[in-house]
Amino acid sequence: MQSNPNYAYVRGQVLPLEQATLHISDLSIQRGYGVFDYFRVFHGKPVFLDDYLERFHASAAAMNLEVPVPDADLRQAIDELIRRNNLPLSGMKMILTGGYSENGYDPAEASLIIQQQPLILPGPEMLEQGIKVITHEYVREVPRAKTINYTMGIRLIGEIRRRGASDVLYQQNGVVSEFPRCNLFIVKQDNTVVTPADNVLLGVTRKNVLALAGKKYKAAEGTVTLEDVYGAKEVFLTSTTKRIVPIVQVDEQVIGTGKPGDVTLSLLQDLVQLEEEKGAKMLV
């Protein structure tokens, strides 16, 4: 059994959780201004960390924020938290904010926070049955940046639950993009695997699944419409915390046979194998 995390990194210090706080002048509190990234720790080692750090820096640059420490120090802090918290299977979140603003608007020296959390991956029932999602017309303001602004997704939680769904897929003028925390893939009738190219966060799991799909099927980034989704043979989502989850209903439209498809489940097996191979190399 995993222990509860006891330490977090805040503005250059590894602190007990009860001391891990930000001042109320921080722009994350004053204006919701900041970015973050999230990666998994597997067998006590961060998985695909290089990819996540690259995206973290890209998000920061898109929001005119500067990571206040070099990557070597960042990696050292991550390793220290893994050691102290003793959570071999967990998630780790890096948050970068606009800092302690004198007037509550102008950015200051950025605040860097690293938090480790217990992680539970999707269970067999979800993978065997698949999930229902709904759609909503919306595009994030800076899609390529992983900002801390999740206002729309949180506002829609009640509607998602009311309609018996698990998540919401954003679309605009009939062109779909992403979920609040996941990427979308469809499998066409000829087994071509496609993920939306525009107005999406470039997920690390998305990147790996696209590469894995390309080894077995035709795989591409491109425009995906609601009609494409409704008429797809299979639909699934990808994320760091969920890996791959089959989607069997979108709005009131049942997808394919209404059950998780062979392409989706095959790619999930490939992804798990890739993660295990990556983890084994890190343990050597």
C-alpha positions as CSV (number, residue, x, y, z in Angstrom):
1,M,0.0,0.0,0.0
2,Q,1.3,3.5,-0.9
3,S,1.8,6.0,1.8
4,N,0.3,9.5,1.7
5,P,2.6,12.2,0.3
6,N,4.2,14.3,3.1
7,Y,6.3,16.8,1.1
8,A,6.0,19.3,-1.7
9,Y,8.4,21.7,-3.4
10,V,7.5,25.4,-3.2
11,R,9.6,28.2,-4.5
12,G,13.0,26.5,-4.0
13,Q,12.3,24.5,-0.9
14,V,11.1,21.0,-0.2
15,L,8.6,21.4,2.6
16,P,6.1,19.4,4.7
17,L,2.7,19.7,3.2
18,E,1.3,21.7,6.0
19,Q,4.0,24.4,5.3
20,A,3.7,24.2,1.5
21,T,1.8,27.4,0.8
22,L,1.8,30.4,-1.5
23,H,1.2,34.0,-0.5
24,I,-2.2,35.5,-1.4
25,S,-0.4,37.9,-3.8
26,D,0.5,35.1,-6.1
27,L,-1.0,35.6,-9.6
28,S,-2.4,32.0,-9.6
29,I,-4.7,33.2,-6.8
30,Q,-5.2,36.8,-7.9
31,R,-5.8,36.1,-11.7
32,G,-5.6,32.4,-12.3
33,Y,-2.4,33.0,-14.2
34,G,-0.1,30.0,-14.6
35,V,0.8,26.8,-16.4
36,F,1.4,23.2,-15.2
37,D,2.4,19.8,-16.3
38,Y,1.7,16.4,-15.0
39,F,3.6,13.1,-15.4
40,R,3.5,9.6,-13.9
41,V,5.9,8.0,-11.5
42,F,6.2,4.3,-12.2
43,H,8.3,2.0,-10.0
44,G,9.6,5.1,-8.3
45,K,10.9,6.7,-11.6
46,P,9.4,9.5,-13.6
47,V,8.1,8.2,-17.0
48,F,8.8,10.1,-20.2
49,L,10.1,13.0,-18.1
50,D,12.1,14.6,-21.0
51,D,8.9,15.0,-23.0
52,Y,7.0,16.5,-20.1
53,L,9.7,19.0,-19.3
54,E,9.9,20.1,-23.0
55,R,6.1,20.7,-23.0
56,F,6.3,22.5,-19.6
57,H,8.9,24.9,-21.0
58,A,6.7,25.4,-24.2
59,S,3.7,26.2,-22.0
60,A,5.7,28.6,-20.0
61,A,7.0,30.4,-23.1
62,A,3.5,30.7,-24.5
63,M,2.4,32.5,-21.4
64,N,5.5,34.6,-21.1
65,L,6.7,32.8,-17.9
66,E,10.2,31.7,-17.1
67,V,11.0,28.5,-15.2
68,P,13.1,30.0,-12.3
69,V,15.5,27.0,-12.0
70,P,17.6,25.0,-14.5
71,D,16.3,21.5,-15.4
72,A,19.1,19.9,-13.4
73,D,17.7,21.4,-10.2
74,L,14.2,20.6,-11.3
75,R,15.1,17.0,-11.8
76,Q,16.9,16.9,-8.4
77,A,13.8,18.3,-6.7
78,I,11.6,15.7,-8.4
79,D,14.0,12.9,-7.3
80,E,14.0,14.2,-3.7
81,L,10.2,14.2,-3.6
82,I,10.0,10.7,-4.9
83,R,12.4,9.5,-2.3
84,R,10.8,11.4,0.6
85,N,7.1,10.6,-0.3
86,N,7.7,6.9,-1.1
87,L,5.0,6.8,-3.8
88,P,6.3,4.3,-6.4
89,L,3.0,4.6,-8.5
90,S,1.9,8.2,-8.4
91,G,1.4,11.4,-10.4
92,M,3.6,14.5,-10.1
93,K,2.4,18.0,-10.9
94,M,4.7,20.9,-11.7
95,I,2.9,24.3,-11.5
96,L,4.4,27.6,-12.6
97,T,2.6,30.8,-11.7
98,G,3.0,34.5,-12.3
99,G,4.5,34.9,-8.9
100,Y,4.0,37.4,-6.0
101,S,2.5,40.4,-7.8
102,E,2.8,43.8,-6.1
103,N,-0.4,45.1,-7.7
104,G,-2.2,41.8,-8.3
105,Y,-1.8,42.1,-12.1
106,D,1.8,42.5,-13.2
107,P,3.9,39.2,-13.2
108,A,6.8,38.9,-10.8
109,E,9.4,36.2,-10.3
110,A,7.5,33.0,-11.1
111,S,6.5,30.6,-8.4
112,L,7.4,27.0,-9.0
113,I,5.5,24.3,-7.2
114,I,5.9,20.5,-7.4
115,Q,3.3,18.2,-5.9
116,Q,3.1,14.4,-5.8
117,Q,-0.2,12.6,-5.5
118,P,-1.4,9.0,-5.3
119,L,-2.6,7.7,-8.7
120,I,-5.3,5.1,-9.5
121,L,-5.4,4.1,-13.2
122,P,-8.7,3.1,-14.9
123,G,-10.0,-0.2,-13.7
124,P,-11.1,-3.3,-15.7
125,E,-14.8,-2.3,-15.7
126,M,-14.2,1.0,-17.5
127,L,-12.0,-0.6,-20.1
128,E,-14.4,-3.5,-20.7
129,Q,-17.5,-1.3,-20.9
130,G,-16.2,2.0,-22.2
131,I,-17.6,5.4,-21.3
132,K,-20.1,8.0,-22.6
133,V,-19.1,11.6,-23.3
134,I,-21.0,14.7,-24.3
135,T,-20.0,17.6,-26.5
136,H,-19.8,21.3,-25.8
137,E,-19.0,24.3,-28.0
138,Y,-15.7,25.8,-26.7
139,V,-12.0,26.2,-27.6
140,R,-9.4,27.0,-25.0
141,E,-7.8,30.4,-25.2
142,V,-4.2,29.2,-25.6
143,P,-4.7,25.5,-26.7
144,R,-1.0,24.7,-27.0
145,A,-0.3,25.8,-23.4
146,K,-1.3,23.7,-20.4
147,T,-2.7,26.5,-18.4
148,I,-4.2,26.2,-14.9
149,N,-7.5,27.7,-16.3
150,Y,-10.0,24.8,-16.2
151,T,-13.0,27.0,-15.6
152,M,-15.2,25.6,-18.5
153,G,-14.5,22.0,-17.7
154,I,-15.3,22.5,-14.0
155,R,-18.4,24.5,-14.8
156,L,-19.7,21.5,-17.0
157,I,-19.2,18.8,-14.3
158,G,-22.8,19.1,-13.2
159,E,-24.1,18.8,-16.8
160,I,-21.8,15.8,-17.5
161,R,-23.2,14.0,-14.5
162,R,-26.8,14.9,-15.2
163,R,-26.5,13.3,-18.7
164,G,-24.8,10.2,-17.3
165,A,-21.5,10.8,-19.0
166,S,-17.9,10.7,-17.9
167,D,-16.4,13.7,-19.7
168,V,-17.0,16.5,-22.2
169,L,-15.5,16.9,-25.7
170,Y,-14.9,20.4,-26.9
171,Q,-16.0,21.4,-30.5
172,Q,-16.5,24.6,-32.4
173,N,-18.6,24.9,-35.5
174,G,-18.8,21.1,-35.7
175,V,-15.0,20.6,-35.6
176,V,-13.8,18.7,-32.4
177,S,-10.6,19.4,-30.5
178,E,-10.0,17.9,-27.1
179,F,-11.4,17.1,-23.7
180,P,-10.5,19.3,-20.6
181,R,-7.8,16.8,-19.6
182,C,-7.5,14.4,-22.5
183,N,-6.9,14.0,-26.2
184,L,-9.3,12.4,-28.7
185,F,-8.7,9.7,-31.2
186,I,-11.1,8.1,-33.7
187,V,-10.7,4.9,-35.7
188,K,-12.3,5.1,-39.1
189,Q,-14.1,2.2,-40.8
190,D,-10.9,1.3,-42.6
191,N,-9.0,1.3,-39.3
192,T,-7.2,4.6,-40.0
193,V,-6.4,6.2,-36.7
194,V,-6.9,10.0,-36.5
195,T,-6.4,12.6,-33.8
196,P,-7.3,16.3,-34.1
197,A,-4.5,18.5,-35.2
198,D,-5.6,22.0,-34.2
199,N,-6.7,23.7,-31.0
200,V,-5.3,20.9,-28.9
201,L,-2.7,20.4,-26.3
202,L,0.0,18.2,-27.6
203,G,-0.3,15.4,-25.1
204,V,2.7,13.1,-24.4
205,T,0.4,10.1,-24.4
206,R,-1.1,11.3,-27.6
207,K,2.3,11.5,-29.1
208,N,3.2,7.9,-28.0
209,V,-0.2,6.5,-29.2
210,L,0.1,8.2,-32.6
211,A,3.5,6.6,-33.0
212,L,2.3,3.1,-31.9
213,A,-0.7,3.3,-34.1
214,G,1.5,4.1,-37.1
215,K,3.3,0.8,-36.7
216,K,0.1,-1.2,-37.2
217,Y,-2.4,1.1,-39.1
218,K,-2.5,4.3,-41.1
219,A,-2.3,7.1,-38.5
220,A,-2.5,10.8,-38.9
221,E,-3.3,14.2,-37.3
222,G,-6.0,16.1,-39.1
223,T,-9.4,17.8,-38.9
224,V,-12.0,15.7,-37.1
225,T,-15.7,16.7,-37.3
226,L,-18.6,15.7,-35.1
227,E,-19.9,13.7,-38.1
228,D,-16.5,11.8,-38.2
229,V,-16.9,11.1,-34.5
230,Y,-20.5,9.9,-34.7
231,G,-19.7,7.7,-37.7
232,A,-16.4,6.3,-36.4
233,K,-15.8,2.6,-36.0
234,E,-14.1,3.3,-32.6
235,V,-13.4,6.4,-30.4
236,F,-11.1,6.7,-27.5
237,L,-9.3,9.2,-25.3
238,T,-5.8,9.4,-24.1
239,S,-4.1,11.0,-21.1
240,T,-1.3,10.6,-18.6
241,T,-3.7,9.5,-15.9
242,K,-6.0,7.3,-18.0
243,R,-3.7,5.9,-20.7
244,I,-6.4,4.9,-23.2
245,V,-10.1,4.7,-22.4
246,P,-12.7,3.5,-25.0
247,I,-15.6,5.8,-25.7
248,V,-18.8,3.9,-26.7
249,Q,-21.2,6.8,-26.8
250,V,-20.9,10.5,-27.8
251,D,-24.0,12.6,-26.9
252,E,-26.9,10.3,-27.9
253,Q,-24.9,8.5,-30.7
254,V,-23.7,5.0,-30.0
255,I,-20.2,4.4,-31.5
256,G,-19.7,1.3,-33.6
257,T,-21.0,-1.7,-31.9
258,G,-21.4,0.1,-28.6
259,K,-18.5,-1.9,-27.1
260,P,-14.7,-1.2,-26.9
261,G,-13.1,-2.1,-30.2
262,D,-10.1,-4.2,-31.1
263,V,-7.9,-1.3,-32.4
264,T,-8.4,0.6,-29.1
265,L,-7.6,-2.3,-26.9
266,S,-4.7,-3.4,-29.0
267,L,-3.2,0.1,-28.7
268,L,-3.7,0.1,-25.0
269,Q,-1.7,-3.1,-24.7
270,D,1.0,-1.6,-26.8
271,L,1.1,1.5,-24.6
272,V,1.3,-0.5,-21.4
273,Q,4.2,-2.5,-22.9
274,L,6.0,0.7,-24.0
275,E,5.7,2.1,-20.4
276,E,6.9,-1.1,-18.9
277,E,9.9,-1.2,-21.3
278,K,10.7,2.4,-20.5
279,G,10.4,1.7,-16.7
280,A,12.6,-1.4,-16.9
281,K,15.4,0.7,-18.6
282,M,15.2,3.3,-15.9
283,L,15.6,0.7,-13.2
284,V,18.8,-0.7,-14.8
